[in-house]
């Protein structure tokens, strides 16, 4: 009697055996959420800077954008990225991490302006350098053991 074949799509045995190991790490998932939150915060930061920089000093415009995005970023990072309730301790840690990050931003912004990048474009390489540094600092604040 001919053998019947099952043509349904199933996971191969080697993949089924390794399926529990194929889940993304919690750090990778937190980083993906961080990127999403950071994209929103960076868009707010850049929009405020872009709208203000023709009218006021670029450092003041940059600081105004940073301050507004900081508040938004704190709440989204607490609730969405790391699933933690905001607290004063986290707020101070987040503020400390962002103070370091803010100073890095200003140094890089002025460096790129000095190198000749135009005011509208200068923040873009700043974001490319400062965002990974910021992830490490903020992750430390939200995941350290008390």
HELIX and SHEET records of a PDB file:
HELIX    1   1 UNK A   13  UNK A   18  1                                   6    
HELIX    2   2 UNK A   19  UNK A   22  5                                   4    
HELIX    3   3 UNK A   26  UNK A   52  1                                  27    
HELIX    4   4 UNK A   58  UNK A   76  1                                  19    
HELIX    5   5 UNK A   77  UNK A   81  3                                   5    
HELIX    6   6 UNK A   88  UNK A  114  1                                  27    
HELIX    7   7 UNK A  119  UNK A  143  1                                  25    
END                                                                             
